[in-house]
Amino acid sequence: MSLLDKHSIRQSENLERTMKSVQRWVAAAIVIGLMVGSTALLAGEMKVDAATASEAIAQAEAAQKKADSVNGEWRDTGKFIKNAKKAAEAGDYAKAIRLAKKAESEGNLGYQQAVSQSELKIPSYFKAMYQ
């Protein structure tokens, strides 16, 4: 192998290492950009007004009814909706939206829980206690 061949091989190895390093930095920059962008999106300007609060409360009530249709309504869902309505009437739309979203989440989770546990069987070791 000639000296020129060795030099060419070394140059390609260096180029390969440099390219891998650049790829890592680009990947890191993309990940950081996505993280910053999604955080900005989540913390972004959410419209906080009476119409948005009313819509959030309506969605919470719909989720509550859906959960109740399978006997899966959680204890505090109604309280959150009631307090969201009070906050909206008082003009605190941000609080009303936050409480309504919490109630909507509880309604959806209650529905999922009730459906997933509808076929729940009592273990044999408990059957003696219920007979």
C-alpha positions as CSV (number, residue, x, y, z in Angstrom):
1,M,0.0,0.0,0.0
2,S,1.4,3.3,-1.0
3,L,1.7,6.4,1.1
4,L,-1.0,8.1,-1.0
5,D,-3.4,5.2,-0.4
6,K,-2.8,5.4,3.4
7,H,-3.4,9.1,3.3
8,S,-6.7,8.7,1.4
9,I,-7.9,6.1,3.8
10,R,-7.1,8.3,6.8
11,Q,-8.9,11.2,5.1
12,S,-12.0,9.1,4.5
13,E,-11.9,7.9,8.1
14,N,-11.7,11.5,9.4
15,L,-14.5,12.5,7.1
16,E,-16.6,9.7,8.3
17,R,-16.0,10.7,12.0
18,T,-16.8,14.3,11.2
19,M,-20.0,13.3,9.4
20,K,-21.1,11.2,12.4
21,S,-20.3,14.1,14.8
22,V,-22.3,16.5,12.6
23,Q,-25.2,14.0,12.5
24,R,-25.2,13.8,16.3
25,W,-25.2,17.6,16.6
26,V,-28.0,18.0,14.1
27,A,-30.1,15.3,15.8
28,A,-29.5,17.0,19.2
29,A,-30.5,20.4,17.7
30,I,-33.7,18.9,16.3
31,V,-34.6,17.3,19.6
32,I,-34.0,20.5,21.5
33,G,-36.0,22.4,18.9
34,L,-38.9,20.1,19.2
35,M,-38.8,20.3,23.0
36,V,-38.8,24.1,23.0
37,G,-41.4,24.3,20.3
38,S,-43.8,21.9,22.0
39,T,-43.3,23.7,25.4
40,A,-44.1,27.0,23.7
41,L,-47.1,25.5,22.1
42,L,-48.4,24.1,25.4
43,A,-47.7,27.3,27.2
44,G,-49.0,29.4,24.2
45,E,-51.9,31.7,24.2
46,M,-55.1,29.8,24.9
47,K,-58.2,31.8,24.2
48,V,-59.7,32.5,27.6
49,D,-63.2,34.0,27.2
50,A,-66.8,33.2,28.1
51,A,-67.3,31.2,24.9
52,T,-64.3,29.0,25.4
53,A,-65.3,28.4,29.0
54,S,-68.8,27.5,28.0
55,E,-67.6,25.1,25.3
56,A,-65.2,23.5,27.9
57,I,-68.1,23.1,30.3
58,A,-70.3,21.6,27.6
59,Q,-67.6,19.1,26.8
60,A,-67.2,18.2,30.5
61,E,-70.9,17.6,30.8
62,A,-70.9,15.4,27.7
63,A,-68.1,13.3,29.2
64,Q,-69.9,13.1,32.5
65,K,-73.1,11.8,30.7
66,K,-71.0,9.3,28.8
67,A,-69.4,8.0,32.0
68,D,-72.8,7.9,33.7
69,S,-74.2,5.8,30.9
70,V,-72.0,2.9,31.9
71,N,-72.2,3.7,35.7
72,G,-68.6,5.0,35.6
73,E,-69.0,8.5,36.8
74,W,-66.4,9.5,39.4
75,R,-67.2,11.2,42.7
76,D,-65.8,14.7,42.0
77,T,-66.7,15.1,38.3
78,G,-70.0,16.9,39.1
79,K,-68.3,19.1,41.7
80,F,-65.7,20.2,39.1
81,I,-68.4,21.1,36.6
82,K,-70.4,23.0,39.3
83,N,-67.3,24.9,40.3
84,A,-66.4,25.6,36.7
85,K,-69.9,27.1,36.1
86,K,-69.5,29.3,39.2
87,A,-66.0,30.5,38.1
88,A,-67.4,31.3,34.6
89,E,-70.3,33.3,36.2
90,A,-67.7,35.2,38.3
91,G,-65.7,36.0,35.1
92,D,-62.7,33.8,36.0
93,Y,-62.7,32.0,32.7
94,A,-59.2,30.5,33.1
95,K,-60.3,28.7,36.3
96,A,-63.5,27.7,34.7
97,I,-61.7,26.1,31.7
98,R,-59.2,24.4,34.0
99,L,-61.9,22.9,36.1
100,A,-64.0,21.9,33.1
101,K,-61.0,20.2,31.5
102,K,-60.4,18.3,34.8
103,A,-64.0,17.2,34.8
104,E,-63.9,16.2,31.2
105,S,-60.8,14.1,31.9
106,E,-62.4,12.4,34.9
107,G,-65.5,11.7,32.7
108,N,-63.4,10.1,30.0
109,L,-61.4,8.1,32.5
110,G,-64.4,7.0,34.4
111,Y,-66.0,5.7,31.2
112,Q,-62.8,3.8,30.2
113,Q,-62.6,2.3,33.6
114,A,-66.2,1.2,33.7
115,V,-66.0,-0.4,30.2
116,S,-62.6,-2.1,31.0
117,Q,-64.0,-3.5,34.2
118,S,-67.4,-4.6,32.9
119,E,-66.2,-8.2,32.6
120,L,-64.5,-8.2,35.9
121,K,-64.8,-11.6,37.6
122,I,-64.7,-12.2,41.4
123,P,-61.7,-14.4,42.2
124,S,-62.5,-17.8,43.6
125,Y,-60.9,-17.1,47.0
126,F,-63.4,-14.2,47.5
127,K,-66.5,-16.2,46.4
128,A,-66.9,-17.7,49.9
129,M,-67.3,-14.2,51.4
130,Y,-70.1,-13.3,49.0
131,Q,-72.2,-16.5,49.2
